[in-house]
């Protein structure tokens, strides 16, 4: 179940939010009735960003081993071609 709490609960009911987060679920915090932020465990954040970090490491390695560089027009042009056929 999605946990939505007012941002004031972060200060006033930290242990309740912490137990939800430690259970593996994020907690969505609101301020004045509007979404403000999401709190999640470090493990959940690490799992979420692991592939991004790995891809950036691979890109850094490739860039160090190759001198070819592409402009953003080239990159987005190739992506558009792949998407649109």
PyMOL CGO cylinders between C-alpha atoms (Angstrom):
from pymol import cmd
from pymol.cgo import CYLINDER

trace = [
    CYLINDER, 0.00, 0.00, 0.00, 1.30, 3.46, -0.84, 0.3, 1, 1, 1, 1, 1, 1,
    CYLINDER, 1.30, 3.46, -0.84, 2.27, 5.48, 2.24, 0.3, 1, 1, 1, 1, 1, 1,
    CYLINDER, 2.27, 5.48, 2.24, 1.40, 9.16, 1.91, 0.3, 1, 1, 1, 1, 1, 1,
    CYLINDER, 1.40, 9.16, 1.91, 2.13, 11.33, 4.92, 0.3, 1, 1, 1, 1, 1, 1,
    CYLINDER, 2.13, 11.33, 4.92, 2.37, 15.04, 5.65, 0.3, 1, 1, 1, 1, 1, 1,
    CYLINDER, 2.37, 15.04, 5.65, 5.95, 16.31, 5.74, 0.3, 1, 1, 1, 1, 1, 1,
    CYLINDER, 5.95, 16.31, 5.74, 5.48, 17.24, 9.41, 0.3, 1, 1, 1, 1, 1, 1,
    CYLINDER, 5.48, 17.24, 9.41, 5.36, 13.50, 10.19, 0.3, 1, 1, 1, 1, 1, 1,
    CYLINDER, 5.36, 13.50, 10.19, 9.01, 13.29, 9.21, 0.3, 1, 1, 1, 1, 1, 1,
    CYLINDER, 9.01, 13.29, 9.21, 9.81, 15.27, 12.34, 0.3, 1, 1, 1, 1, 1, 1,
    CYLINDER, 9.81, 15.27, 12.34, 6.91, 14.26, 14.59, 0.3, 1, 1, 1, 1, 1, 1,
    CYLINDER, 6.91, 14.26, 14.59, 6.58, 10.56, 13.74, 0.3, 1, 1, 1, 1, 1, 1,
    CYLINDER, 6.58, 10.56, 13.74, 10.01, 9.67, 12.41, 0.3, 1, 1, 1, 1, 1, 1,
    CYLINDER, 10.01, 9.67, 12.41, 10.02, 6.13, 13.84, 0.3, 1, 1, 1, 1, 1, 1,
    CYLINDER, 10.02, 6.13, 13.84, 6.72, 5.30, 12.06, 0.3, 1, 1, 1, 1, 1, 1,
    CYLINDER, 6.72, 5.30, 12.06, 8.10, 6.53, 8.74, 0.3, 1, 1, 1, 1, 1, 1,
    CYLINDER, 8.10, 6.53, 8.74, 11.38, 4.73, 9.38, 0.3, 1, 1, 1, 1, 1, 1,
    CYLINDER, 11.38, 4.73, 9.38, 9.56, 1.42, 9.94, 0.3, 1, 1, 1, 1, 1, 1,
    CYLINDER, 9.56, 1.42, 9.94, 7.69, 1.77, 6.65, 0.3, 1, 1, 1, 1, 1, 1,
    CYLINDER, 7.69, 1.77, 6.65, 10.89, 2.66, 4.80, 0.3, 1, 1, 1, 1, 1, 1,
    CYLINDER, 10.89, 2.66, 4.80, 12.82, -0.19, 6.44, 0.3, 1, 1, 1, 1, 1, 1,
    CYLINDER, 12.82, -0.19, 6.44, 10.03, -2.51, 5.30, 0.3, 1, 1, 1, 1, 1, 1,
    CYLINDER, 10.03, -2.51, 5.30, 11.06, -1.74, 1.73, 0.3, 1, 1, 1, 1, 1, 1,
    CYLINDER, 11.06, -1.74, 1.73, 8.38, 0.77, 0.81, 0.3, 1, 1, 1, 1, 1, 1,
    CYLINDER, 8.38, 0.77, 0.81, 8.92, 4.45, 0.02, 0.3, 1, 1, 1, 1, 1, 1,
    CYLINDER, 8.92, 4.45, 0.02, 6.98, 7.12, 1.89, 0.3, 1, 1, 1, 1, 1, 1,
    CYLINDER, 6.98, 7.12, 1.89, 5.54, 10.00, -0.14, 0.3, 1, 1, 1, 1, 1, 1,
    CYLINDER, 5.54, 10.00, -0.14, 5.51, 13.24, 1.83, 0.3, 1, 1, 1, 1, 1, 1,
    CYLINDER, 5.51, 13.24, 1.83, 3.13, 16.11, 1.16, 0.3, 1, 1, 1, 1, 1, 1,
    CYLINDER, 3.13, 16.11, 1.16, 3.27, 19.77, 2.04, 0.3, 1, 1, 1, 1, 1, 1,
    CYLINDER, 3.27, 19.77, 2.04, 0.02, 21.75, 2.04, 0.3, 1, 1, 1, 1, 1, 1,
    CYLINDER, 0.02, 21.75, 2.04, -1.66, 18.84, 0.27, 0.3, 1, 1, 1, 1, 1, 1,
    CYLINDER, -1.66, 18.84, 0.27, 0.82, 18.63, -2.61, 0.3, 1, 1, 1, 1, 1, 1,
    CYLINDER, 0.82, 18.63, -2.61, 3.58, 16.11, -3.23, 0.3, 1, 1, 1, 1, 1, 1,
    CYLINDER, 3.58, 16.11, -3.23, 6.85, 17.33, -1.78, 0.3, 1, 1, 1, 1, 1, 1,
    CYLINDER, 6.85, 17.33, -1.78, 9.35, 14.45, -1.58, 0.3, 1, 1, 1, 1, 1, 1,
    CYLINDER, 9.35, 14.45, -1.58, 9.86, 10.72, -1.30, 0.3, 1, 1, 1, 1, 1, 1,
    CYLINDER, 9.86, 10.72, -1.30, 11.77, 9.03, 1.51, 0.3, 1, 1, 1, 1, 1, 1,
    CYLINDER, 11.77, 9.03, 1.51, 13.28, 5.60, 0.88, 0.3, 1, 1, 1, 1, 1, 1,
    CYLINDER, 13.28, 5.60, 0.88, 15.92, 3.37, 2.40, 0.3, 1, 1, 1, 1, 1, 1,
    CYLINDER, 15.92, 3.37, 2.40, 19.52, 3.53, 1.26, 0.3, 1, 1, 1, 1, 1, 1,
    CYLINDER, 19.52, 3.53, 1.26, 19.21, -0.06, 0.03, 0.3, 1, 1, 1, 1, 1, 1,
    CYLINDER, 19.21, -0.06, 0.03, 16.17, 0.79, -2.10, 0.3, 1, 1, 1, 1, 1, 1,
    CYLINDER, 16.17, 0.79, -2.10, 17.93, 3.85, -3.51, 0.3, 1, 1, 1, 1, 1, 1,
    CYLINDER, 17.93, 3.85, -3.51, 21.05, 1.79, -4.27, 0.3, 1, 1, 1, 1, 1, 1,
    CYLINDER, 21.05, 1.79, -4.27, 18.99, -0.84, -6.10, 0.3, 1, 1, 1, 1, 1, 1,
    CYLINDER, 18.99, -0.84, -6.10, 17.20, 1.86, -8.06, 0.3, 1, 1, 1, 1, 1, 1,
    CYLINDER, 17.20, 1.86, -8.06, 20.41, 3.60, -9.17, 0.3, 1, 1, 1, 1, 1, 1,
    CYLINDER, 20.41, 3.60, -9.17, 22.68, 0.56, -9.55, 0.3, 1, 1, 1, 1, 1, 1,
    CYLINDER, 22.68, 0.56, -9.55, 22.13, 0.19, -13.30, 0.3, 1, 1, 1, 1, 1, 1,
    CYLINDER, 22.13, 0.19, -13.30, 22.66, 3.91, -13.84, 0.3, 1, 1, 1, 1, 1, 1,
    CYLINDER, 22.66, 3.91, -13.84, 25.98, 3.85, -11.99, 0.3, 1, 1, 1, 1, 1, 1,
    CYLINDER, 25.98, 3.85, -11.99, 27.07, 0.77, -13.94, 0.3, 1, 1, 1, 1, 1, 1,
    CYLINDER, 27.07, 0.77, -13.94, 26.14, 2.39, -17.27, 0.3, 1, 1, 1, 1, 1, 1,
    CYLINDER, 26.14, 2.39, -17.27, 28.04, 5.56, -16.36, 0.3, 1, 1, 1, 1, 1, 1,
    CYLINDER, 28.04, 5.56, -16.36, 31.10, 3.52, -15.40, 0.3, 1, 1, 1, 1, 1, 1,
    CYLINDER, 31.10, 3.52, -15.40, 30.94, 1.69, -18.75, 0.3, 1, 1, 1, 1, 1, 1,
    CYLINDER, 30.94, 1.69, -18.75, 30.58, 5.00, -20.59, 0.3, 1, 1, 1, 1, 1, 1,
    CYLINDER, 30.58, 5.00, -20.59, 33.59, 6.46, -18.74, 0.3, 1, 1, 1, 1, 1, 1,
    CYLINDER, 33.59, 6.46, -18.74, 35.65, 3.39, -19.62, 0.3, 1, 1, 1, 1, 1, 1,
    CYLINDER, 35.65, 3.39, -19.62, 34.61, 3.57, -23.27, 0.3, 1, 1, 1, 1, 1, 1,
    CYLINDER, 34.61, 3.57, -23.27, 35.44, 7.29, -23.42, 0.3, 1, 1, 1, 1, 1, 1,
    CYLINDER, 35.44, 7.29, -23.42, 38.87, 6.66, -21.93, 0.3, 1, 1, 1, 1, 1, 1,
    CYLINDER, 38.87, 6.66, -21.93, 39.63, 3.97, -24.51, 0.3, 1, 1, 1, 1, 1, 1,
    CYLINDER, 39.63, 3.97, -24.51, 38.21, 5.73, -27.60, 0.3, 1, 1, 1, 1, 1, 1,
    CYLINDER, 38.21, 5.73, -27.60, 38.74, 9.15, -29.11, 0.3, 1, 1, 1, 1, 1, 1,
    CYLINDER, 38.74, 9.15, -29.11, 35.48, 9.23, -31.10, 0.3, 1, 1, 1, 1, 1, 1,
    CYLINDER, 35.48, 9.23, -31.10, 33.04, 11.82, -29.78, 0.3, 1, 1, 1, 1, 1, 1,
    CYLINDER, 33.04, 11.82, -29.78, 29.48, 12.50, -30.90, 0.3, 1, 1, 1, 1, 1, 1,
    CYLINDER, 29.48, 12.50, -30.90, 27.51, 15.71, -30.75, 0.3, 1, 1, 1, 1, 1, 1,
    CYLINDER, 27.51, 15.71, -30.75, 24.11, 15.72, -29.11, 0.3, 1, 1, 1, 1, 1, 1,
    CYLINDER, 24.11, 15.72, -29.11, 22.57, 16.10, -32.56, 0.3, 1, 1, 1, 1, 1, 1,
    CYLINDER, 22.57, 16.10, -32.56, 24.23, 12.83, -33.64, 0.3, 1, 1, 1, 1, 1, 1,
    CYLINDER, 24.23, 12.83, -33.64, 23.14, 10.99, -30.51, 0.3, 1, 1, 1, 1, 1, 1,
    CYLINDER, 23.14, 10.99, -30.51, 19.53, 12.15, -30.64, 0.3, 1, 1, 1, 1, 1, 1,
    CYLINDER, 19.53, 12.15, -30.64, 19.41, 11.64, -34.40, 0.3, 1, 1, 1, 1, 1, 1,
    CYLINDER, 19.41, 11.64, -34.40, 20.42, 7.98, -33.97, 0.3, 1, 1, 1, 1, 1, 1,
    CYLINDER, 20.42, 7.98, -33.97, 17.89, 7.54, -31.18, 0.3, 1, 1, 1, 1, 1, 1,
    CYLINDER, 17.89, 7.54, -31.18, 15.11, 9.08, -33.29, 0.3, 1, 1, 1, 1, 1, 1,
    CYLINDER, 15.11, 9.08, -33.29, 16.04, 6.79, -36.16, 0.3, 1, 1, 1, 1, 1, 1,
    CYLINDER, 16.04, 6.79, -36.16, 15.85, 3.74, -33.88, 0.3, 1, 1, 1, 1, 1, 1,
    CYLINDER, 15.85, 3.74, -33.88, 12.51, 4.82, -32.41, 0.3, 1, 1, 1, 1, 1, 1,
    CYLINDER, 12.51, 4.82, -32.41, 10.85, 5.98, -35.62, 0.3, 1, 1, 1, 1, 1, 1,
    CYLINDER, 10.85, 5.98, -35.62, 12.36, 3.36, -37.89, 0.3, 1, 1, 1, 1, 1, 1,
]
cmd.load_cgo(trace, "trace")
